[in-house]
């Protein structure tokens, strides 16, 4: 069954909404609780890591629950997608509405509880969302198209947050960042509910037989037997760790190093341009490269230029060059390539489902995509943890000020910030490239071969 325009648009709208929520949490949670609420950055990072360890158990279980769900009217995925969205919206608002009259211990407990709950409820809707791709369409080409739409629109959601957060927060709060974040989170939560409702209404899975799984052990075994799914999710962790580290630190870089009274505007403009280029890369650059190169060559192309972008940023920042136009060069390179990489990793993960079905006879969409949900959150948590520990190690001092008035940072702290923002992501990307070259097998020709073999297998079973 061919994808309709209505399905494509509705699926894309869902991606915009859900990644606005994820971007707000992943990019600003450390800044909010460390620089505004006044918690220790290392503590915030530690809680994020603990939450991800909990998710290590929660995400696969959620994937199994989704796989076992079967509603004649609403299908396997939409009940979870809608319920998780509503619950996550409430928790998102609470997370950015920390009580102002409690002591530090109370704030630490509040943050720990709301963030762990946020991760659980986000999992409820994110796994079904991505699992819908192979359930809505069965041809490799259509799966790639829907993956591109999903990832491109997810990039739009992330870019909207990058463009609007530090522009609207001061306005909504009347100069009070604490109040501004609370109202901003409320707006995003409402947009989230509307977006996912549209997806639930217009995107329906094909008539597929109910998946019967005897035990949880069998589903986990099927996942572990899919070596390509494991390779891809490890790559996703490494790639996202690099970008999340940059995203978490770039606001500090603009606030304390680039500086100036109007640092909000500079940061917002930088995020807007880089986010816009990330979207263009998904929509235009990736399709153009795919016409000339295979998926594996596009992947290596993007990895090379991302590392190059970090090298340029390192040279500029360490040299004390903070001219906005020059900083845009590495920013555009890094964010554009990362946009294409996010599309590619989703396409690869979708292909790994067919690979796993041919290899083991079991089709595990929800379980495999639960791993994507887990590893994206894991990579974000690792990045924030390293960021928090790194800021502490270099002697960075937070504001704990509602007005956002800047405190002075030492020369050593600023240099540590620059190195942490560039060296760590580069090392991680080199590791990801090495893993890909050594272990990845899902080349374009092999994917077509898998598709044909599955068609023959299904035809013989009829």
C-alpha positions as CSV (number, residue, x, y, z in Angstrom):
1,X,0.0,0.0,0.0
2,X,1.4,3.4,-1.1
3,X,1.8,6.2,1.4
4,X,-0.8,9.0,1.0
5,X,0.1,12.7,1.3
6,X,-2.2,12.9,4.3
7,X,-0.3,10.2,6.1
8,X,3.0,11.8,5.4
9,X,1.9,15.2,6.6
10,X,0.3,13.8,9.8
11,X,3.3,11.7,10.6
12,X,5.6,14.7,10.1
13,X,3.4,16.8,12.4
14,X,3.8,14.2,15.1
15,X,7.5,14.3,14.8
16,X,7.6,18.1,15.1
17,X,5.6,18.0,18.4
18,X,7.4,15.2,20.1
19,X,10.9,16.5,19.3
20,X,9.9,20.0,20.5
21,X,9.3,18.3,23.9
22,X,12.5,16.2,23.7
23,X,14.7,19.2,22.6
24,X,13.4,21.3,25.5
25,X,14.2,18.7,28.0
26,X,17.6,17.5,26.5
27,X,19.0,20.9,25.7
28,X,17.8,23.1,28.6
29,X,17.3,20.8,31.6
30,X,20.8,21.3,32.9
31,X,20.7,25.0,32.3
32,X,17.4,25.4,34.1
33,X,18.2,23.4,37.2
34,X,21.9,24.4,37.4
35,X,21.9,28.1,36.3
36,X,18.4,29.1,37.4
37,X,17.2,26.7,40.2
38,X,20.7,26.4,41.7
39,X,21.4,22.7,41.8
40,X,24.9,21.3,41.5
41,X,25.6,20.5,37.8
42,X,27.2,17.2,38.7
43,X,24.1,16.2,40.7
44,X,21.9,17.0,37.8
45,X,24.1,14.9,35.5
46,X,24.1,12.0,38.0
47,X,20.3,11.9,38.2
48,X,20.1,11.9,34.5
49,X,22.4,8.8,34.4
50,X,20.3,7.1,37.1
51,X,17.2,7.8,35.1
52,X,18.7,6.2,32.0
53,X,19.7,3.1,33.9
54,X,16.1,2.8,35.0
55,X,15.1,3.3,31.3
56,X,17.4,0.4,30.4
57,X,14.8,-1.8,32.0
58,X,11.8,0.3,31.2
59,X,12.2,0.8,27.5
60,X,12.5,-2.8,26.3
61,X,9.6,-3.7,28.6
62,X,7.6,-0.9,27.0
63,X,8.5,-2.2,23.6
64,X,7.3,-5.6,24.5
65,X,4.0,-4.2,25.9
66,X,3.4,-2.4,22.6
67,X,4.2,-5.5,20.6
68,X,1.7,-7.5,22.6
69,X,-1.0,-4.8,22.2
70,X,-3.8,-5.4,19.7
71,X,-6.9,-3.2,19.3
72,X,-9.2,-3.9,16.4
73,X,-10.3,-0.3,16.3
74,X,-7.1,1.6,17.1
75,X,-4.3,-0.9,16.2
76,X,-1.2,-1.7,18.1
77,X,0.6,1.7,18.4
78,X,-1.9,4.5,18.6
79,X,-3.4,3.8,22.1
80,X,0.1,4.0,23.6
81,X,1.1,7.0,21.4
82,X,-1.9,9.1,22.6
83,X,-1.8,8.0,26.3
84,X,1.9,8.6,26.6
85,X,1.6,12.0,25.0
86,X,-1.0,13.3,27.5
87,X,0.9,12.0,30.5
88,X,4.2,13.3,29.3
89,X,2.8,16.8,28.7
90,X,1.7,17.1,32.3
91,X,5.1,15.9,33.6
92,X,6.9,18.3,31.2
93,X,5.1,21.3,32.6
94,X,5.8,20.1,36.2
95,X,9.5,19.6,35.5
96,X,9.9,23.2,34.4
97,X,7.7,24.6,37.2
98,X,10.0,23.8,40.1
99,X,8.8,25.2,43.4
100,X,10.5,28.4,44.4
101,X,9.8,28.2,48.1
102,X,11.6,24.9,48.9
103,X,15.1,24.3,50.1
104,X,17.9,22.7,48.1
105,X,17.0,19.2,49.3
106,X,13.4,19.7,48.3
107,X,14.4,20.9,44.8
108,X,16.7,17.9,44.4
109,X,13.9,15.5,45.3
110,X,11.5,17.3,43.0
111,X,13.9,17.3,40.0
112,X,14.8,13.6,40.5
113,X,11.1,12.5,40.7
114,X,9.8,14.5,37.8
115,X,12.7,13.7,35.5
116,X,12.4,10.0,36.0
117,X,8.7,10.2,35.5
118,X,9.2,12.3,32.3
119,X,11.5,9.6,30.9
120,X,8.9,6.8,31.5
121,X,6.0,8.7,29.9
122,X,8.1,9.8,26.9
123,X,9.0,6.2,26.3
124,X,5.3,5.4,26.2
125,X,4.7,7.5,23.1
126,X,8.1,7.5,21.4
127,X,8.5,3.7,20.9
128,X,5.0,3.4,19.2
129,X,5.7,6.5,17.0
130,X,8.9,5.1,15.4
131,X,7.5,1.5,15.4
132,X,4.7,2.7,13.0
133,X,7.1,3.1,10.1
134,X,7.4,-0.6,9.1
135,X,3.7,-1.1,10.1
136,X,2.4,1.7,7.8
137,X,4.3,0.6,4.7
138,X,6.3,-2.5,3.6
139,X,8.5,-1.4,0.7
140,X,12.1,-0.3,1.4
141,X,11.6,2.9,-0.6
142,X,8.5,4.0,1.3
143,X,10.2,3.1,4.6
144,X,13.1,5.4,3.7
145,X,10.7,8.2,2.7
146,X,8.7,8.0,6.0
147,X,12.0,7.8,7.9
148,X,13.2,11.0,6.1
149,X,9.9,12.7,6.9
150,X,10.0,11.7,10.5
151,X,13.6,12.7,11.0
152,X,13.3,15.9,9.0
153,X,10.2,17.0,10.9
154,X,11.9,16.0,14.2
155,X,14.7,18.4,13.2
156,X,12.1,21.1,12.6
157,X,10.8,20.5,16.2
158,X,14.3,20.7,17.6
159,X,15.1,23.8,15.6
160,X,11.9,25.5,16.7
161,X,13.0,25.0,20.3
162,X,16.5,26.2,19.6
163,X,15.1,29.3,17.8
164,X,12.4,30.3,20.3
165,X,13.4,29.2,23.8
166,X,15.8,31.9,24.9
167,X,13.9,34.5,22.9
168,X,10.5,33.8,24.4
169,X,11.5,32.8,28.0
170,X,12.6,36.3,29.0
171,X,9.4,37.7,27.4
172,X,7.0,35.2,29.0
173,X,8.6,35.7,32.4
174,X,9.0,39.5,32.2
175,X,12.7,39.1,32.7
176,X,12.3,36.2,35.2
177,X,13.7,33.1,33.6
178,X,12.1,30.8,36.2
179,X,8.6,32.0,35.4
180,X,9.4,32.2,31.7
181,X,10.4,28.6,31.5
182,X,7.2,27.5,33.3
183,X,4.9,29.3,30.8
184,X,7.0,28.2,27.8
185,X,6.9,24.5,28.9
186,X,3.1,24.9,29.2
187,X,2.8,26.1,25.6
188,X,5.0,23.3,24.3
189,X,3.0,20.7,26.2
190,X,-0.2,21.9,24.5
191,X,1.4,21.9,21.1
192,X,2.6,18.4,21.8
193,X,-0.9,17.0,22.5
194,X,-2.4,18.6,19.4
195,X,0.4,17.3,17.1
196,X,0.2,13.7,18.3
197,X,-3.6,13.7,18.2
198,X,-3.3,14.6,14.4
199,X,-0.9,11.6,13.9
200,X,-3.2,9.2,15.8
201,X,-6.2,10.3,13.7
202,X,-4.7,10.1,10.2
203,X,-1.8,7.5,10.4
204,X,-3.1,3.9,10.6
205,X,-1.1,0.7,10.3
206,X,-1.7,-1.9,7.7
207,X,-3.8,-5.0,8.6
208,X,-1.1,-7.1,10.2
209,X,-1.5,-10.2,12.1
210,X,-1.2,-10.0,15.9
211,X,2.3,-10.8,17.1
212,X,2.3,-13.7,19.5
213,X,5.3,-14.0,21.7
214,X,5.5,-16.8,24.1
215,X,7.9,-15.1,26.6
216,X,9.8,-11.9,27.1
217,X,13.0,-13.9,27.0
218,X,12.3,-14.9,23.3
219,X,11.8,-11.3,22.3
220,X,15.0,-10.1,23.9
221,X,16.8,-13.1,22.4
222,X,15.5,-12.1,18.9
223,X,16.9,-8.6,19.5
224,X,20.3,-9.9,20.6
225,X,20.5,-12.1,17.5
226,X,20.1,-9.1,15.3
227,X,23.7,-8.0,15.2
228,X,23.0,-5.1,12.8
229,X,20.4,-3.6,15.1
230,X,23.0,-3.7,17.9
231,X,25.6,-2.0,15.8
232,X,23.2,0.7,14.7
233,X,22.0,1.5,18.2
234,X,25.6,1.8,19.5
235,X,26.3,4.2,16.6
236,X,23.2,6.2,17.5
237,X,24.5,6.5,21.1
238,X,27.9,7.8,20.0
239,X,26.6,10.2,17.3
240,X,23.9,11.7,19.6
241,X,26.4,12.0,22.5
242,X,28.5,14.4,20.4
243,X,25.7,16.6,19.4
244,X,24.0,16.7,22.8
245,X,27.3,17.7,24.4
246,X,27.5,20.6,22.0
247,X,23.9,21.5,22.5
248,X,24.2,21.5,26.3
249,X,27.4,23.6,26.3
250,X,26.8,26.1,23.5
251,X,24.4,28.2,25.6
252,X,27.2,28.6,28.2
253,X,29.7,29.4,25.5
254,X,27.5,32.3,24.2
255,X,26.5,33.5,27.7
256,X,30.0,33.6,29.3
257,X,32.5,33.6,26.4
258,X,31.0,35.4,23.5
259,X,29.1,37.4,26.1
260,X,27.7,40.9,25.6
261,X,24.5,42.4,26.9
262,X,22.5,40.9,24.0
263,X,23.9,37.3,24.2
264,X,20.3,36.0,24.1
265,X,19.9,37.4,20.6
266,X,23.3,36.0,19.4
267,X,22.6,32.6,20.8
268,X,19.1,32.5,19.3
269,X,20.3,33.6,15.9
270,X,23.1,31.0,15.9
271,X,20.7,28.3,16.9
272,X,18.1,29.4,14.3
273,X,20.6,29.4,11.4
274,X,22.2,26.1,12.4
275,X,18.8,24.5,13.1
276,X,17.6,25.7,9.8
277,X,20.6,24.2,8.0
278,X,20.0,20.9,9.8
279,X,16.5,20.8,8.4
280,X,17.7,21.8,4.9
281,X,20.3,19.0,5.1
282,X,17.6,16.5,5.9
283,X,15.2,17.7,3.2
284,X,17.6,18.7,0.4
285,X,21.2,17.7,1.0
286,X,20.5,14.1,2.0
287,X,18.3,13.4,-1.1
288,X,20.9,15.0,-3.4
289,X,23.7,13.0,-1.9
290,X,21.7,9.8,-2.1
291,X,21.3,10.3,-5.8
292,X,25.1,10.1,-6.2
293,X,26.2,8.0,-3.3
294,X,25.2,4.8,-1.4
295,X,23.9,5.1,2.1
296,X,27.2,3.9,3.6
297,X,29.2,6.5,1.6
298,X,26.8,9.3,2.7
299,X,27.3,8.2,6.3
300,X,31.1,8.3,6.0
301,X,30.9,11.7,4.2
302,X,28.8,13.2,7.1
303,X,31.1,11.8,9.8
304,X,34.2,13.2,8.1
305,X,32.8,16.7,7.8
306,X,31.3,16.7,11.3
307,X,34.7,16.0,12.8
308,X,36.2,18.7,10.5
309,X,33.5,21.1,11.8
310,X,34.5,20.4,15.4
311,X,38.2,20.9,14.5
312,X,37.4,24.4,13.1
313,X,35.4,25.3,16.2
314,X,38.3,24.2,18.4
315,X,40.8,26.4,16.5
316,X,38.4,29.4,16.6
317,X,37.4,29.2,20.2
318,X,40.9,28.5,21.6
319,X,42.3,31.3,19.5
320,X,39.8,33.6,21.2
321,X,38.0,34.3,17.9
322,X,34.3,34.9,18.7
323,X,33.2,36.7,15.6
324,X,29.6,35.6,14.9
325,X,30.1,35.0,11.2
326,X,33.1,32.8,11.7
327,X,31.5,30.7,14.4
328,X,28.6,30.0,12.0
329,X,30.9,28.1,9.7
330,X,31.6,25.1,12.0
331,X,28.1,25.4,13.4
332,X,26.5,24.9,10.0
333,X,28.8,22.1,9.1
334,X,28.2,20.1,12.4
335,X,24.4,20.6,12.5
336,X,23.9,19.9,8.8
337,X,25.9,16.7,8.8
338,X,24.2,15.6,12.0
339,X,20.8,16.2,10.4
340,X,21.7,13.8,7.6
341,X,23.1,11.3,10.1
342,X,19.9,11.2,12.1
343,X,18.0,10.3,8.9
344,X,20.5,7.6,8.0
345,X,20.5,5.9,11.4
346,X,16.7,5.7,11.4
347,X,16.7,4.3,7.9
348,X,19.4,1.8,8.9
349,X,17.4,0.8,12.0
350,X,14.3,0.3,9.9
351,X,16.3,-2.0,7.5
352,X,17.5,-4.0,10.5
353,X,14.0,-5.1,11.2
354,X,13.8,-6.8,7.8
355,X,17.3,-8.2,8.4
356,X,16.2,-9.6,11.7
357,X,13.0,-11.1,10.3
358,X,15.0,-12.9,7.6
359,X,17.6,-14.1,10.0
360,X,15.4,-15.2,13.0
361,X,11.9,-15.4,11.5
362,X,10.7,-12.9,14.1
363,X,9.7,-9.3,13.3
364,X,10.4,-7.1,16.3
365,X,9.5,-3.5,15.3
366,X,8.6,-2.3,18.8
367,X,11.5,-4.1,20.6
368,X,14.1,-2.7,18.2
369,X,12.7,0.8,18.2
370,X,12.5,0.7,22.0
371,X,16.3,0.4,21.8
372,X,16.4,3.6,19.7
373,X,14.3,5.4,22.3
374,X,16.5,4.1,25.1
375,X,19.8,4.9,23.4
376,X,18.8,8.4,22.3
377,X,17.9,9.2,25.9
378,X,21.0,7.4,27.1
379,X,23.3,9.4,24.9
380,X,21.6,12.6,26.0
381,X,22.1,11.6,29.7
382,X,25.7,10.7,29.2
383,X,26.3,14.0,27.4
384,X,24.7,15.9,30.3
385,X,26.5,13.9,32.9
386,X,29.9,14.6,31.2
387,X,28.9,18.2,30.8
388,X,27.9,18.5,34.5
389,X,31.1,16.8,35.7
390,X,33.2,18.8,33.2
391,X,31.7,22.1,34.3
392,X,32.5,21.2,37.9
393,X,36.0,20.1,37.0
394,X,36.9,23.3,35.2
395,X,35.5,25.4,38.0
396,X,32.4,26.8,36.3
397,X,30.1,28.7,38.5
398,X,26.3,28.9,38.0
399,X,24.1,31.9,38.5
400,X,21.2,30.7,40.6
401,X,19.5,33.9,39.6
402,X,16.0,34.5,38.2
403,X,17.1,37.5,36.2
404,X,20.0,35.6,34.5
405,X,22.6,38.2,35.6
406,X,25.9,36.7,34.7
407,X,28.7,35.9,37.2
408,X,32.3,36.0,36.2
409,X,34.1,32.9,35.1
410,X,37.8,32.2,35.3
411,X,40.1,32.0,32.3
412,X,40.7,28.3,33.1
413,X,36.9,27.6,33.3
414,X,36.3,29.2,29.9
415,X,39.2,27.2,28.3
416,X,37.9,24.0,29.8
417,X,34.4,24.8,28.3
418,X,35.9,25.2,24.8
419,X,37.9,22.0,25.0
420,X,34.9,20.0,26.4
421,X,32.7,21.4,23.7
422,X,35.0,20.2,20.8
423,X,37.5,17.5,21.9
424,X,35.1,15.1,23.5
425,X,32.6,15.0,20.5
426,X,35.4,14.5,18.0
427,X,36.7,11.5,19.9
428,X,33.3,9.9,20.1
429,X,32.6,10.4,16.4
430,X,35.9,8.8,15.5
431,X,34.9,5.7,17.5
432,X,31.5,5.6,15.8
433,X,33.2,5.7,12.4
434,X,35.6,2.9,13.3
435,X,32.6,0.8,14.4
436,X,30.7,1.4,11.3
437,X,33.5,0.6,8.9
438,X,34.3,-2.7,10.7
439,X,30.8,-4.1,11.5
440,X,28.1,-2.6,9.3
441,X,26.6,-4.9,6.7
442,X,23.3,-3.4,5.5
443,X,24.6,-2.0,2.2
444,X,22.1,-1.0,-0.4
445,X,22.4,-4.1,-2.6
446,X,22.1,-6.3,0.5
447,X,18.9,-4.5,1.5
448,X,17.3,-5.2,-1.9
449,X,18.3,-8.8,-1.6
450,X,16.7,-9.1,1.9
451,X,13.4,-7.5,0.6
452,X,13.2,-9.9,-2.3
453,X,13.8,-12.9,-0.1
454,X,11.1,-11.8,2.3
455,X,8.6,-11.4,-0.5
456,X,9.4,-14.9,-1.7
457,X,9.1,-16.3,1.8
458,X,5.7,-14.7,2.3
459,X,4.5,-15.8,-1.1
460,X,5.5,-19.4,-0.3
461,X,3.6,-19.3,3.0
462,X,0.3,-18.3,1.4
